[in-house]
Amino acid sequence: MALSLATDLGTGRPMEWAMRSALLGVRMGDALGFSDQELREVYYCALLLYVGCSSEVQIALRLFGDDPATVIASVDYVDQGDPQAMGRWMGQHLGVGLPPNERQEVLENAGALVAQYKQGHCEVARWLAERLDLEPSVRHVLWHMAEKWNGEGVPRGVQGDDIPRAMRLVLLIRDLEPYLNTHGVDAAIAIARQRGGVLHDPHFASRFCDLAHSLCATLEEDASWDTLVSIEPLRRAYSDAQFDQAALVLGDFIDLISPYFTGHARNVASLSQAAGRAYGLPEGDVKTLWRAALVHDLGKIAVPHGYWNRPRPLSSSEWERVRLHPYYTQRILARPDGLAQLARVGACHHEHLDGSGYHRGVGGDSLSPLARILTAANFYCARSEIRPNRDALTAEGVAGAMKQQVRAGWLDGDAVNSVLQAAGHHTTPVRRERLAGLSEREIEVLRLLAQGMTNRQISESLSISEKTTSTHVMHVYEKIGCSTRSAATLFAMQNNLMMRFEA
């Protein structure tokens, strides 16, 4: 479902478009007498119909320009069974912005280019569904995502009843959802009548017309995360290993958006994992960090794809859109708690200690050790990779740039040392065991607490709010196992936290 939110953004559709389609598909499939297995196929194929949207980006950019998603979404309101309507749409949108001779070439080869584009979607969708451990029948149905009732689809031109029933229903819902969302049920009924027997199964189209008002009466309010989870047909439990595999799928999905990003998520995850261990994080936190690193760039799907492949520096307005990609990462992963935990770390990968980063502009105590390590690992990997407007730095060049960032107050010194150590650089070893699990800031608070300072005085000394200080004090007491200032002071002394001189 999180992946479906990403594909909504990647195809220019409103978020939860795929979730509404899945809900409507299951409702209608049930009314049509589908088996539980067919309902499961409808459910997953509706959610993952556009899971290939990050593939074949180079073709998409040539066909549709810098922002393919906006152009692709506009075809929802075109009758793809009408050659004249499609011809007008293609003449209006394809190759716009290219030199005249190149645009003419695109228009002349549009059919082959679009077919190759859709073929790539089908192949990537089927591979990702397999890696998500969806059963063979779901993968088989998903392979038919670009077919048409009249046989003019791809990849094999399958027609009529040879298209799996589940996909026939999903494709019908796909074409009706934009009209339901913007013009209402009666407009969707008119489209079903118009396209039934050409693009879609005529029986399914007719039954939709009969059932539409009852099926869609509460569709908008019912299409929630909790509802979609609860209606999963033949519901399964998934293992921790399968969750890890899903995180890998999400990382690979977003890295397809540009050849310059190939393998980026996996590299950041691997480096973050090693750096987390060098930093002394518990293994549970290391696993969270690895997963968060895999999904940290999901929000890139919401940015016009051409921006990631542009050989010139971005304009101010373009840069503002790029700066929002961590926000979209956070929104895609906002539900449920297991994903929100990853979002809290992953969406911070461009924040700075001094608060000058993006998208939230937070710093200091708001950035956990996991977020600081991920930020440093992402910096290391990104500067080590070629981008369309710059060359990759050498390992030593990256290390030097990171040290400058520490001096500027942007990157955390311990996190940078951990990353550099994990990357094979010679650094001052990072302390692997942090006393009682206390963070550096908590140790600072403990020292001041042991000096007799009040919470207000500690807040003023560290330039943090009293509420934040109270939270730190509570965490210190919990971690060292006491509830009084005297016991905390004794703990600080016996662990040499108050020593001013080395023995």
Secondary structure, 3 states (H helix, E strand, C coil): CHHHHHHHHHCCCCCCHHHHHHHHHHHHHHHCCCCHHHHHHHHHHHHCCCCCCCCCHHHHHHHHCCCHHHHHHHHHHCCCCCHHHHHHHHHHHCCCCCCHHHHHHHHHCHHHHHHHHHHHHHHHHHHHHHHCCCCHHHHHHHCCCCCCCCCCCCCCCCCHHHCCHHHHHHHHHHHHHHHHHHCCHHHHHHHHHHHECCCECHHHHHHHHHHHHHHHCCHHHHCCHHHHHHCCCCCCCCCHHHHHHHHHHHHHHHHCCCHHHCCHHHHHHHHHHHHHHHHCCCHHHHHHHHHHHHHCCHHHHHCCHHHHHCCCCCCHHHHHHHCCHHHHHHHHCCCCHHHHHHHHHHCCCCCCCCCCCCCCCCCHHHCCHHHHHHHHHHHHHHHHCCECCECCCCHHHHHHHHHHHHHCCCCCHHHHHHHHHHCCCCCCCCCCCCHHHCCHHHHHHHHHHHCCCCHHHHHHHHCCCHHHHHHHHHHHHHHHCCCCHHHHHHHHHHCCCCCCCCC
